[in-house]
Amino acid sequence: MRRAWIGDWLIAVGVAASLLVAGLSGQHPTSLAPLGYVLLVASGLALAARRRAPVIVLGATGLCALGYQAIGFDVPVVAYLFAVYGAVRAGHRIAAVVGSVLMLAAVPLAILVSPHDFAVGEVFTQSRDVLQLAWLIAAGAAGEALRQAERRADEAERTREETALRRANEERLHIARELHDSLTHQISVIKVQAEVAVHLARKRGEQVPDSVLAIREAGREAARELRATLEALRDDDKNPPHGLDDVPELVDRARMTGLDATLTIEGDRNDVPATVDRTAYRIVQESLTNIARHAAAATASVRIGYGPAALVIRVDDDGTATPDTASTPGVGLLGMRERVTALGGRLQAAPRSEGGFTVHVELPLDHRS
Protein backbone atom coordinates (compact mmCIF):
# COMPACT_ATOMS: atom_id res chain seq x y z
CA MET A 1 0.00 0.00 0.00
CA ARG A 2 2.79 2.41 0.88
CA ARG A 3 4.61 1.55 -2.34
CA ALA A 4 1.45 2.26 -4.38
CA TRP A 5 0.99 5.58 -2.55
CA ILE A 6 4.57 6.60 -3.34
CA GLY A 7 4.11 5.55 -6.97
CA ASP A 8 0.95 7.61 -7.31
CA TRP A 9 2.67 10.69 -5.96
CA LEU A 10 5.67 10.20 -8.26
CA ILE A 11 3.34 10.00 -11.27
CA ALA A 12 1.38 13.03 -10.09
CA VAL A 13 4.49 15.14 -9.56
CA GLY A 14 5.92 14.03 -12.89
CA VAL A 15 2.75 14.91 -14.79
CA ALA A 16 2.49 18.25 -12.97
CA ALA A 17 6.09 19.08 -13.82
CA SER A 18 5.58 18.13 -17.47
CA LEU A 19 2.49 20.29 -17.74
CA LEU A 20 4.23 23.20 -16.06
CA VAL A 21 7.20 22.96 -18.44
CA ALA A 22 4.82 22.83 -21.42
CA GLY A 23 3.00 25.88 -20.07
CA LEU A 24 6.20 27.87 -19.52
CA SER A 25 7.34 27.24 -23.07
CA GLY A 26 4.34 29.04 -24.62
CA GLN A 27 3.13 32.63 -24.82
CA HIS A 28 0.28 33.53 -22.50
CA PRO A 29 -1.54 36.64 -21.28
CA THR A 30 0.57 38.14 -18.53
CA SER A 31 -2.31 38.96 -16.20
CA LEU A 32 -3.75 35.41 -16.19
CA ALA A 33 -0.52 33.42 -16.48
CA PRO A 34 -0.15 32.72 -12.72
CA LEU A 35 -3.65 31.23 -12.58
CA GLY A 36 -2.87 29.07 -15.59
CA TYR A 37 0.29 27.74 -13.96
CA VAL A 38 -1.66 26.92 -10.81
CA LEU A 39 -4.27 25.02 -12.82
CA LEU A 40 -1.55 23.10 -14.67
CA VAL A 41 0.15 22.01 -11.45
CA ALA A 42 -3.17 21.25 -9.71
CA SER A 43 -4.26 19.13 -12.63
CA GLY A 44 -1.18 16.96 -12.31
CA LEU A 45 -1.10 16.74 -8.51
CA ALA A 46 -4.76 15.68 -8.39
CA LEU A 47 -3.66 12.34 -9.85
CA ALA A 48 -2.19 11.40 -6.47
CA ALA A 49 -5.75 10.60 -5.32
CA ARG A 50 -6.83 8.64 -8.39
CA ARG A 51 -6.96 5.31 -6.51
CA ARG A 52 -9.00 6.63 -3.58
CA ALA A 53 -11.40 8.90 -5.50
CA PRO A 54 -11.14 8.18 -9.24
CA VAL A 55 -14.38 9.93 -10.24
CA ILE A 56 -13.54 13.08 -8.27
CA VAL A 57 -10.07 13.17 -9.83
CA LEU A 58 -11.66 12.71 -13.25
CA GLY A 59 -13.84 15.77 -12.70
CA ALA A 60 -11.04 17.83 -11.12
CA THR A 61 -8.56 17.22 -13.93
CA GLY A 62 -11.25 17.93 -16.52
CA LEU A 63 -12.17 21.27 -14.91
CA CYS A 64 -8.51 22.26 -14.56
CA ALA A 65 -7.93 21.44 -18.22
CA LEU A 66 -10.90 23.52 -19.32
CA GLY A 67 -9.71 26.34 -17.07
CA TYR A 68 -6.19 26.63 -18.41
CA GLN A 69 -7.42 26.19 -21.99
CA ALA A 70 -9.85 29.07 -21.49
CA ILE A 71 -7.00 31.22 -20.12
CA GLY A 72 -4.99 30.56 -23.26
CA PHE A 73 -2.61 27.72 -22.36
CA ASP A 74 -2.36 25.45 -25.39
CA VAL A 75 -1.28 22.42 -23.36
CA PRO A 76 -2.60 18.89 -24.00
CA VAL A 77 -4.84 17.54 -21.23
CA VAL A 78 -2.42 14.81 -20.21
CA ALA A 79 -3.63 14.68 -16.60
CA TYR A 80 -7.19 14.07 -17.76
CA LEU A 81 -6.04 11.09 -19.84
CA PHE A 82 -4.41 9.60 -16.72
CA ALA A 83 -7.66 10.24 -14.85
CA VAL A 84 -9.68 8.41 -17.53
CA TYR A 85 -7.31 5.47 -17.23
CA GLY A 86 -7.68 5.46 -13.43
CA ALA A 87 -11.47 5.70 -13.52
CA VAL A 88 -11.86 2.84 -15.99
CA ARG A 89 -9.38 0.70 -14.03
CA ALA A 90 -11.47 1.28 -10.90
CA GLY A 91 -14.60 0.13 -12.75
CA HIS A 92 -16.19 3.58 -13.35
CA ARG A 93 -16.53 3.14 -17.09
CA ILE A 94 -19.80 5.07 -17.44
CA ALA A 95 -18.35 8.06 -15.58
CA ALA A 96 -15.29 7.98 -17.82
CA VAL A 97 -17.40 7.85 -21.00
CA VAL A 98 -19.76 10.61 -19.90
CA GLY A 99 -16.87 12.79 -18.75
CA SER A 100 -15.01 12.28 -22.00
CA VAL A 101 -18.05 13.17 -24.10
CA LEU A 102 -18.50 16.35 -22.08
CA MET A 103 -14.82 17.18 -22.47
CA LEU A 104 -14.95 16.68 -26.23
CA ALA A 105 -17.82 19.17 -26.36
CA ALA A 106 -16.39 21.64 -23.83
CA VAL A 107 -12.77 21.91 -25.00
CA PRO A 108 -13.69 23.75 -28.25
CA LEU A 109 -15.79 26.21 -26.22
CA ALA A 110 -12.90 26.80 -23.80
CA ILE A 111 -10.55 27.46 -26.70
CA LEU A 112 -13.12 29.72 -28.33
CA VAL A 113 -13.33 31.99 -25.25
CA SER A 114 -9.55 32.04 -24.77
CA PRO A 115 -7.55 35.23 -25.53
CA HIS A 116 -6.16 33.65 -28.71
CA ASP A 117 -7.66 34.83 -31.97
CA PHE A 118 -8.78 31.60 -33.67
CA ALA A 119 -11.07 31.14 -36.62
CA VAL A 120 -13.88 28.63 -36.21
CA GLY A 121 -12.01 25.98 -38.19
CA GLU A 122 -8.83 26.59 -36.23
CA VAL A 123 -10.75 26.14 -32.97
CA PHE A 124 -11.76 22.62 -33.85
CA THR A 125 -8.29 21.85 -35.15
CA GLN A 126 -6.80 23.10 -31.90
CA SER A 127 -9.26 21.15 -29.77
CA ARG A 128 -8.44 18.00 -31.72
CA ASP A 129 -4.76 18.51 -30.93
CA VAL A 130 -5.49 19.16 -27.25
CA LEU A 131 -7.79 16.15 -26.70
CA GLN A 132 -7.52 13.54 -29.39
CA LEU A 133 -10.20 10.84 -29.46
CA ALA A 134 -7.59 8.18 -30.11
CA TRP A 135 -5.75 9.03 -26.89
CA LEU A 136 -9.01 8.91 -24.96
CA ILE A 137 -9.81 5.48 -26.34
CA ALA A 138 -6.27 4.28 -25.63
CA ALA A 139 -6.40 5.49 -22.01
CA GLY A 140 -9.77 3.84 -21.43
CA ALA A 141 -8.65 0.61 -23.11
CA ALA A 142 -5.50 0.49 -21.01
CA GLY A 143 -7.53 0.93 -17.82
CA GLU A 144 -10.02 -1.75 -18.83
CA ALA A 145 -7.25 -4.18 -19.78
CA LEU A 146 -5.54 -3.79 -16.42
CA ARG A 147 -8.86 -4.08 -14.59
CA GLN A 148 -9.59 -7.36 -16.35
CA ALA A 149 -6.09 -8.61 -15.57
CA GLU A 150 -6.55 -7.80 -11.88
CA ARG A 151 -9.92 -9.50 -11.87
CA ARG A 152 -8.42 -12.63 -13.41
CA ALA A 153 -5.65 -12.54 -10.80
CA ASP A 154 -8.25 -12.27 -8.01
CA GLU A 155 -10.17 -15.15 -9.54
CA ALA A 156 -7.00 -17.23 -9.67
CA GLU A 157 -6.32 -16.44 -6.00
CA ARG A 158 -9.87 -17.40 -5.10
CA THR A 159 -9.44 -20.67 -7.00
CA ARG A 160 -6.26 -21.41 -5.07
CA GLU A 161 -8.06 -20.77 -1.78
CA GLU A 162 -10.90 -23.08 -2.80
CA THR A 163 -8.38 -25.75 -3.75
CA ALA A 164 -6.63 -25.39 -0.40
CA LEU A 165 -9.98 -25.63 1.41
CA ARG A 166 -10.91 -28.75 -0.54
CA ARG A 167 -7.58 -30.35 0.32
CA ALA A 168 -8.08 -29.44 3.98
CA ASN A 169 -11.50 -31.10 3.91
CA GLU A 170 -10.00 -34.17 2.33
CA GLU A 171 -7.31 -34.26 5.01
CA ARG A 172 -9.96 -33.90 7.70
CA LEU A 173 -11.82 -36.88 6.32
CA HIS A 174 -8.56 -38.80 6.19
CA ILE A 175 -7.95 -38.02 9.87
CA ALA A 176 -11.47 -39.14 10.68
CA ARG A 177 -10.89 -42.46 8.95
CA GLU A 178 -7.54 -42.94 10.69
CA LEU A 179 -9.07 -42.18 14.09
CA HIS A 180 -11.90 -44.56 13.38
CA ASP A 181 -9.55 -47.36 12.36
CA SER A 182 -7.04 -46.89 15.20
CA LEU A 183 -9.17 -45.87 18.19
CA THR A 184 -12.59 -47.37 17.69
CA HIS A 185 -11.26 -50.91 17.90
CA GLN A 186 -9.26 -50.25 21.08
CA ILE A 187 -12.14 -48.50 22.83
CA SER A 188 -14.53 -51.23 21.76
CA VAL A 189 -12.24 -53.86 23.28
CA ILE A 190 -12.13 -51.97 26.60
CA LYS A 191 -15.89 -51.53 26.62
CA VAL A 192 -16.56 -55.19 25.75
CA GLN A 193 -14.14 -56.43 28.40
CA ALA A 194 -15.83 -54.25 31.02
CA GLU A 195 -19.27 -55.45 29.93
CA VAL A 196 -18.12 -59.06 30.16
CA ALA A 197 -16.68 -58.49 33.63
CA VAL A 198 -19.94 -56.94 34.83
CA HIS A 199 -21.99 -59.72 33.25
CA LEU A 200 -19.89 -62.51 34.77
CA ALA A 201 -19.90 -60.92 38.21
CA ARG A 202 -23.67 -60.57 38.21
CA LYS A 203 -24.09 -64.07 36.83
CA ARG A 204 -22.10 -65.45 39.75
CA GLY A 205 -24.12 -63.31 42.15
CA GLU A 206 -21.14 -61.22 43.13
CA GLN A 207 -21.18 -57.51 43.75
CA VAL A 208 -19.73 -55.60 40.80
CA PRO A 209 -16.85 -53.37 41.93
CA ASP A 210 -17.45 -49.67 41.40
CA SER A 211 -14.16 -49.41 39.52
CA VAL A 212 -15.37 -51.92 36.91
CA LEU A 213 -18.65 -50.03 36.52
CA ALA A 214 -16.69 -46.81 36.13
CA ILE A 215 -14.51 -48.43 33.45
CA ARG A 216 -17.63 -49.57 31.61
CA GLU A 217 -19.20 -46.11 31.74
CA ALA A 218 -15.91 -44.48 30.74
CA GLY A 219 -15.71 -46.80 27.75
CA ARG A 220 -19.24 -45.96 26.71
CA GLU A 221 -18.56 -42.24 27.10
CA ALA A 222 -15.27 -42.52 25.18
CA ALA A 223 -17.11 -44.25 22.35
CA ARG A 224 -19.74 -41.50 22.27
CA GLU A 225 -17.06 -38.79 22.37
CA LEU A 226 -15.14 -40.47 19.58
CA ARG A 227 -18.24 -40.72 17.42
CA ALA A 228 -19.02 -37.04 18.05
CA THR A 229 -15.44 -36.09 17.16
CA LEU A 230 -15.52 -38.12 13.99
CA GLU A 231 -18.84 -36.61 12.99
CA ALA A 232 -17.45 -33.13 13.63
CA LEU A 233 -14.50 -33.91 11.41
CA ARG A 234 -16.97 -35.05 8.78
CA ASP A 235 -19.00 -31.84 9.18
CA ASP A 236 -22.03 -33.78 10.29
CA ASP A 237 -24.42 -32.33 12.91
CA LYS A 238 -26.30 -35.56 13.60
CA ASN A 239 -24.44 -35.99 16.91
CA PRO A 240 -24.38 -32.55 18.56
CA PRO A 241 -21.60 -31.83 21.08
CA HIS A 242 -22.19 -32.04 24.82
CA GLY A 243 -23.36 -29.02 26.76
CA LEU A 244 -24.74 -27.91 30.11
CA ASP A 245 -27.64 -30.37 29.89
CA ASP A 246 -25.09 -33.20 30.09
CA VAL A 247 -23.34 -31.93 33.25
CA PRO A 248 -25.58 -33.98 35.62
CA GLU A 249 -24.45 -37.12 33.79
CA LEU A 250 -20.84 -36.07 34.34
CA VAL A 251 -21.44 -35.72 38.07
CA ASP A 252 -23.18 -39.11 38.19
CA ARG A 253 -20.23 -40.78 36.53
CA ALA A 254 -17.88 -39.09 39.00
CA ARG A 255 -19.93 -40.62 41.84
CA MET A 256 -19.49 -44.05 40.32
CA THR A 257 -15.74 -43.73 40.77
CA GLY A 258 -16.22 -43.29 44.53
CA LEU A 259 -16.11 -39.50 44.61
CA ASP A 260 -18.83 -37.82 46.66
CA ALA A 261 -19.78 -35.27 43.98
CA THR A 262 -22.62 -32.78 44.22
CA LEU A 263 -24.16 -30.43 41.66
CA THR A 264 -25.79 -27.12 42.48
CA ILE A 265 -27.47 -24.96 39.82
CA GLU A 266 -28.47 -21.40 40.64
CA GLY A 267 -30.42 -18.87 38.58
CA ASP A 268 -32.64 -19.24 35.55
CA ARG A 269 -31.16 -20.51 32.34
CA ASN A 270 -31.96 -18.22 29.45
CA ASP A 271 -30.20 -17.92 26.13
CA VAL A 272 -26.74 -19.48 26.46
CA PRO A 273 -24.59 -19.25 23.30
CA ALA A 274 -23.54 -22.58 21.84
CA THR A 275 -19.84 -21.89 22.34
CA VAL A 276 -20.39 -21.06 26.01
CA ASP A 277 -22.57 -24.17 26.40
CA ARG A 278 -19.86 -26.45 25.01
CA THR A 279 -17.05 -24.74 26.92
CA ALA A 280 -18.91 -25.01 30.24
CA TYR A 281 -19.33 -28.75 29.77
CA ARG A 282 -15.63 -29.17 28.93
CA ILE A 283 -14.57 -27.19 32.00
CA VAL A 284 -16.65 -29.33 34.35
CA GLN A 285 -15.49 -32.48 32.59
CA GLU A 286 -11.81 -31.55 32.80
CA SER A 287 -12.13 -30.42 36.42
CA LEU A 288 -13.72 -33.69 37.53
CA THR A 289 -11.18 -35.66 35.53
CA ASN A 290 -8.30 -33.85 37.22
CA ILE A 291 -9.88 -34.47 40.64
CA ALA A 292 -10.18 -38.18 39.93
CA ARG A 293 -6.63 -38.47 38.62
CA HIS A 294 -4.55 -36.14 40.75
CA ALA A 295 -6.40 -34.69 43.74
CA ALA A 296 -6.86 -37.78 45.96
CA ALA A 297 -10.12 -36.09 47.02
CA ALA A 298 -13.12 -37.61 48.77
CA THR A 299 -15.65 -34.91 47.91
CA ALA A 300 -16.20 -32.46 45.10
CA SER A 301 -18.82 -29.83 44.48
CA VAL A 302 -19.90 -28.35 41.14
CA ARG A 303 -21.77 -25.03 41.18
CA ILE A 304 -23.25 -23.46 38.06
CA GLY A 305 -24.77 -20.01 38.33
CA TYR A 306 -26.74 -18.34 35.57
CA GLY A 307 -26.39 -14.56 35.79
CA PRO A 308 -27.73 -11.79 33.57
CA ALA A 309 -24.34 -11.20 31.94
CA ALA A 310 -22.19 -14.23 32.74
CA LEU A 311 -22.25 -17.94 33.44
CA VAL A 312 -20.29 -18.76 36.61
CA ILE A 313 -18.80 -22.22 37.17
CA ARG A 314 -17.06 -23.27 40.37
CA VAL A 315 -15.61 -26.71 41.06
CA ASP A 316 -14.13 -27.40 44.53
CA ASP A 317 -12.53 -30.50 46.00
CA ASP A 318 -11.01 -31.48 49.33
CA GLY A 319 -7.88 -33.01 47.90
CA THR A 320 -4.28 -32.76 49.03
CA ALA A 321 -3.46 -29.46 47.34
CA THR A 322 -2.47 -26.58 49.64
CA PRO A 323 -1.42 -22.96 49.02
CA ASP A 324 2.16 -23.97 49.85
CA THR A 325 2.17 -26.70 47.25
CA ALA A 326 3.98 -25.64 44.10
CA SER A 327 2.33 -27.17 41.09
CA THR A 328 2.85 -26.85 37.36
CA PRO A 329 -0.33 -26.37 35.30
CA GLY A 330 -1.05 -29.44 33.22
CA VAL A 331 -2.30 -29.74 29.70
CA GLY A 332 -5.92 -29.92 30.88
CA LEU A 333 -5.73 -26.69 32.85
CA LEU A 334 -3.95 -24.94 30.00
CA GLY A 335 -6.64 -26.13 27.61
CA MET A 336 -9.35 -24.77 29.91
CA ARG A 337 -7.60 -21.41 30.09
CA GLU A 338 -7.36 -21.24 26.30
CA ARG A 339 -11.07 -22.00 25.90
CA VAL A 340 -12.09 -19.40 28.49
CA THR A 341 -9.77 -16.73 27.10
CA ALA A 342 -11.10 -17.30 23.58
CA LEU A 343 -14.58 -16.43 24.83
CA GLY A 344 -13.40 -13.33 26.71
CA GLY A 345 -13.95 -14.94 30.10
CA ARG A 346 -11.90 -15.30 33.27
CA LEU A 347 -10.47 -18.39 34.93
CA GLN A 348 -8.98 -18.79 38.40
CA ALA A 349 -7.49 -22.14 39.35
CA ALA A 350 -5.56 -22.45 42.59
CA PRO A 351 -5.33 -24.38 45.88
CA ARG A 352 -7.77 -23.36 48.60
CA SER A 353 -6.64 -22.03 51.97
CA GLU A 354 -8.58 -24.77 53.77
CA GLY A 355 -7.08 -27.44 51.52
CA GLY A 356 -8.07 -28.82 48.17
CA PHE A 357 -8.33 -27.11 44.83
CA THR A 358 -10.83 -24.74 43.22
CA VAL A 359 -11.61 -23.82 39.63
CA HIS A 360 -13.62 -20.63 39.20
CA VAL A 361 -14.71 -19.56 35.71
CA GLU A 362 -16.82 -16.68 34.43
CA LEU A 363 -18.04 -16.86 30.82
CA PRO A 364 -19.77 -13.82 29.28
CA LEU A 365 -23.20 -14.60 27.89
CA ASP A 366 -23.07 -11.91 25.23
CA HIS A 367 -20.62 -14.01 23.20
CA ARG A 368 -22.28 -15.45 20.11
CA SER A 369 -21.00 -18.45 18.18
C-alpha positions in Angstrom: 0.0 0.0 0.0 2.8 2.4 0.9 4.6 1.6 -2.3 1.5 2.3 -4.4 1.0 5.6 -2.5 4.6 6.6 -3.3 4.1 5.5 -7.0 0.9 7.6 -7.3 2.7 10.7 -6.0 5.7 10.2 -8.3 3.3 10.0 -11.3 1.4 13.0 -10.1 4.5 15.1 -9.6 5.9 14.0 -12.9 2.7 14.9 -14.8 2.5 18.3 -13.0 6.1 19.1 -13.8 5.6 18.1 -17.5 2.5 20.3 -17.7 4.2 23.2 -16.1 7.2 23.0 -18.4 4.8 22.8 -21.4 3.0 25.9 -20.1 6.2 27.9 -19.5 7.3 27.2 -23.1 4.3 29.0 -24.6 3.1 32.6 -24.8 0.3 33.5 -22.5 -1.5 36.6 -21.3 0.6 38.1 -18.5 -2.3 39.0 -16.2 -3.8 35.4 -16.2 -0.5 33.4 -16.5 -0.2 32.7 -12.7 -3.6 31.2 -12.6 -2.9 29.1 -15.6 0.3 27.7 -14.0 -1.7 26.9 -10.8 -4.3 25.0 -12.8 -1.6 23.1 -14.7 0.1 22.0 -11.4 -3.2 21.3 -9.7 -4.3 19.1 -12.6 -1.2 17.0 -12.3 -1.1 16.7 -8.5 -4.8 15.7 -8.4 -3.7 12.3 -9.8 -2.2 11.4 -6.5 -5.8 10.6 -5.3 -6.8 8.6 -8.4 -7.0 5.3 -6.5 -9.0 6.6 -3.6 -11.4 8.9 -5.5 -11.1 8.2 -9.2 -14.4 9.9 -10.2 -13.5 13.1 -8.3 -10.1 13.2 -9.8 -11.7 12.7 -13.3 -13.8 15.8 -12.7 -11.0 17.8 -11.1 -8.6 17.2 -13.9 -11.3 17.9 -16.5 -12.2 21.3 -14.9 -8.5 22.3 -14.6 -7.9 21.4 -18.2 -10.9 23.5 -19.3 -9.7 26.3 -17.1 -6.2 26.6 -18.4 -7.4 26.2 -22.0 -9.9 29.1 -21.5 -7.0 31.2 -20.1 -5.0 30.6 -23.3 -2.6 27.7 -22.4 -2.4 25.5 -25.4 -1.3 22.4 -23.4 -2.6 18.9 -24.0 -4.8 17.5 -21.2 -2.4 14.8 -20.2 -3.6 14.7 -16.6 -7.2 14.1 -17.8 -6.0 11.1 -19.8 -4.4 9.6 -16.7 -7.7 10.2 -14.8 -9.7 8.4 -17.5 -7.3 5.5 -17.2 -7.7 5.5 -13.4 -11.5 5.7 -13.5 -11.9 2.8 -16.0 -9.4 0.7 -14.0 -11.5 1.3 -10.9 -14.6 0.1 -12.8 -16.2 3.6 -13.4 -16.5 3.1 -17.1 -19.8 5.1 -17.4 -18.4 8.1 -15.6 -15.3 8.0 -17.8 -17.4 7.8 -21.0 -19.8 10.6 -19.9 -16.9 12.8 -18.8 -15.0 12.3 -22.0 -18.0 13.2 -24.1 -18.5 16.4 -22.1 -14.8 17.2 -22.5 -14.9 16.7 -26.2 -17.8 19.2 -26.4 -16.4 21.6 -23.8 -12.8 21.9 -25.0 -13.7 23.8 -28.3 -15.8 26.2 -26.2 -12.9 26.8 -23.8 -10.5 27.5 -26.7 -13.1 29.7 -28.3 -13.3 32.0 -25.3 -9.5 32.0 -24.8 -7.5 35.2 -25.5 -6.2 33.7 -28.7 -7.7 34.8 -32.0 -8.8 31.6 -33.7 -11.1 31.1 -36.6 -13.9 28.6 -36.2 -12.0 26.0 -38.2 -8.8 26.6 -36.2 -10.8 26.1 -33.0 -11.8 22.6 -33.8 -8.3 21.8 -35.2 -6.8 23.1 -31.9 -9.3 21.2 -29.8 -8.4 18.0 -31.7 -4.8 18.5 -30.9 -5.5 19.2 -27.3 -7.8 16.2 -26.7 -7.5 13.5 -29.4 -10.2 10.8 -29.5 -7.6 8.2 -30.1 -5.7 9.0 -26.9 -9.0 8.9 -25.0 -9.8 5.5 -26.3 -6.3 4.3 -25.6 -6.4 5.5 -22.0 -9.8 3.8 -21.4 -8.7 0.6 -23.1 -5.5 0.5 -21.0 -7.5 0.9 -17.8 -10.0 -1.7 -18.8 -7.2 -4.2 -19.8 -5.5 -3.8 -16.4 -8.9 -4.1 -14.6 -9.6 -7.4 -16.3 -6.1 -8.6 -15.6 -6.5 -7.8 -11.9 -9.9 -9.5 -11.9 -8.4 -12.6 -13.4 -5.6 -12.5 -10.8 -8.2 -12.3 -8.0 -10.2 -15.2 -9.5 -7.0 -17.2 -9.7 -6.3 -16.4 -6.0 -9.9 -17.4 -5.1 -9.4 -20.7 -7.0 -6.3 -21.4 -5.1 -8.1 -20.8 -1.8 -10.9 -23.1 -2.8 -8.4 -25.8 -3.7 -6.6 -25.4 -0.4 -10.0 -25.6 1.4 -10.9 -28.7 -0.5 -7.6 -30.4 0.3 -8.1 -29.4 4.0 -11.5 -31.1 3.9 -10.0 -34.2 2.3 -7.3 -34.3 5.0 -10.0 -33.9 7.7 -11.8 -36.9 6.3 -8.6 -38.8 6.2 -7.9 -38.0 9.9 -11.5 -39.1 10.7 -10.9 -42.5 8.9 -7.5 -42.9 10.7 -9.1 -42.2 14.1 -11.9 -44.6 13.4 -9.5 -47.4 12.4 -7.0 -46.9 15.2 -9.2 -45.9 18.2 -12.6 -47.4 17.7 -11.3 -50.9 17.9 -9.3 -50.2 21.1 -12.1 -48.5 22.8 -14.5 -51.2 21.8 -12.2 -53.9 23.3 -12.1 -52.0 26.6 -15.9 -51.5 26.6 -16.6 -55.2 25.7 -14.1 -56.4 28.4 -15.8 -54.2 31.0 -19.3 -55.4 29.9 -18.1 -59.1 30.2 -16.7 -58.5 33.6 -19.9 -56.9 34.8 -22.0 -59.7 33.3 -19.9 -62.5 34.8 -19.9 -60.9 38.2 -23.7 -60.6 38.2 -24.1 -64.1 36.8 -22.1 -65.4 39.8 -24.1 -63.3 42.1 -21.1 -61.2 43.1 -21.2 -57.5 43.7 -19.7 -55.6 40.8 -16.9 -53.4 41.9 -17.5 -49.7 41.4 -14.2 -49.4 39.5 -15.4 -51.9 36.9 -18.6 -50.0 36.5 -16.7 -46.8 36.1 -14.5 -48.4 33.5 -17.6 -49.6 31.6 -19.2 -46.1 31.7 -15.9 -44.5 30.7 -15.7 -46.8 27.7 -19.2 -46.0 26.7 -18.6 -42.2 27.1 -15.3 -42.5 25.2 -17.1 -44.3 22.3 -19.7 -41.5 22.3 -17.1 -38.8 22.4 -15.1 -40.5 19.6 -18.2 -40.7 17.4 -19.0 -37.0 18.1 -15.4 -36.1 17.2 -15.5 -38.1 14.0 -18.8 -36.6 13.0 -17.4 -33.1 13.6 -14.5 -33.9 11.4 -17.0 -35.0 8.8 -19.0 -31.8 9.2 -22.0 -33.8 10.3 -24.4 -32.3 12.9 -26.3 -35.6 13.6 -24.4 -36.0 16.9 -24.4 -32.6 18.6 -21.6 -31.8 21.1 -22.2 -32.0 24.8 -23.4 -29.0 26.8 -24.7 -27.9 30.1 -27.6 -30.4 29.9 -25.1 -33.2 30.1 -23.3 -31.9 33.3 -25.6 -34.0 35.6 -24.5 -37.1 33.8 -20.8 -36.1 34.3 -21.4 -35.7 38.1 -23.2 -39.1 38.2 -20.2 -40.8 36.5 -17.9 -39.1 39.0 -19.9 -40.6 41.8 -19.5 -44.0 40.3 -15.7 -43.7 40.8 -16.2 -43.3 44.5 -16.1 -39.5 44.6 -18.8 -37.8 46.7 -19.8 -35.3 44.0 -22.6 -32.8 44.2 -24.2 -30.4 41.7 -25.8 -27.1 42.5 -27.5 -25.0 39.8 -28.5 -21.4 40.6 -30.4 -18.9 38.6 -32.6 -19.2 35.5 -31.2 -20.5 32.3 -32.0 -18.2 29.5 -30.2 -17.9 26.1 -26.7 -19.5 26.5 -24.6 -19.3 23.3 -23.5 -22.6 21.8 -19.8 -21.9 22.3 -20.4 -21.1 26.0 -22.6 -24.2 26.4 -19.9 -26.4 25.0 -17.0 -24.7 26.9 -18.9 -25.0 30.2 -19.3 -28.8 29.8 -15.6 -29.2 28.9 -14.6 -27.2 32.0 -16.7 -29.3 34.4 -15.5 -32.5 32.6 -11.8 -31.6 32.8 -12.1 -30.4 36.4 -13.7 -33.7 37.5 -11.2 -35.7 35.5 -8.3 -33.8 37.2 -9.9 -34.5 40.6 -10.2 -38.2 39.9 -6.6 -38.5 38.6 -4.6 -36.1 40.8 -6.4 -34.7 43.7 -6.9 -37.8 46.0 -10.1 -36.1 47.0 -13.1 -37.6 48.8 -15.7 -34.9 47.9 -16.2 -32.5 45.1 -18.8 -29.8 44.5 -19.9 -28.3 41.1 -21.8 -25.0 41.2 -23.2 -23.5 38.1 -24.8 -20.0 38.3 -26.7 -18.3 35.6 -26.4 -14.6 35.8 -27.7 -11.8 33.6 -24.3 -11.2 31.9 -22.2 -14.2 32.7 -22.2 -17.9 33.4 -20.3 -18.8 36.6 -18.8 -22.2 37.2 -17.1 -23.3 40.4 -15.6 -26.7 41.1 -14.1 -27.4 44.5 -12.5 -30.5 46.0 -11.0 -31.5 49.3 -7.9 -33.0 47.9 -4.3 -32.8 49.0 -3.5 -29.5 47.3 -2.5 -26.6 49.6 -1.4 -23.0 49.0 2.2 -24.0 49.8 2.2 -26.7 47.3 4.0 -25.6 44.1 2.3 -27.2 41.1 2.8 -26.9 37.4 -0.3 -26.4 35.3 -1.0 -29.4 33.2 -2.3 -29.7 29.7 -5.9 -29.9 30.9 -5.7 -26.7 32.8 -3.9 -24.9 30.0 -6.6 -26.1 27.6 -9.4 -24.8 29.9 -7.6 -21.4 30.1 -7.4 -21.2 26.3 -11.1 -22.0 25.9 -12.1 -19.4 28.5 -9.8 -16.7 27.1 -11.1 -17.3 23.6 -14.6 -16.4 24.8 -13.4 -13.3 26.7 -13.9 -14.9 30.1 -11.9 -15.3 33.3 -10.5 -18.4 34.9 -9.0 -18.8 38.4 -7.5 -22.1 39.3 -5.6 -22.4 42.6 -5.3 -24.4 45.9 -7.8 -23.4 48.6 -6.6 -22.0 52.0 -8.6 -24.8 53.8 -7.1 -27.4 51.5 -8.1 -28.8 48.2 -8.3 -27.1 44.8 -10.8 -24.7 43.2 -11.6 -23.8 39.6 -13.6 -20.6 39.2 -14.7 -19.6 35.7 -16.8 -16.7 34.4 -18.0 -16.9 30.8 -19.8 -13.8 29.3 -23.2 -14.6 27.9 -23.1 -11.9 25.2 -20.6 -14.0 23.2 -22.3 -15.4 20.1 -21.0 -18.4 18.2 
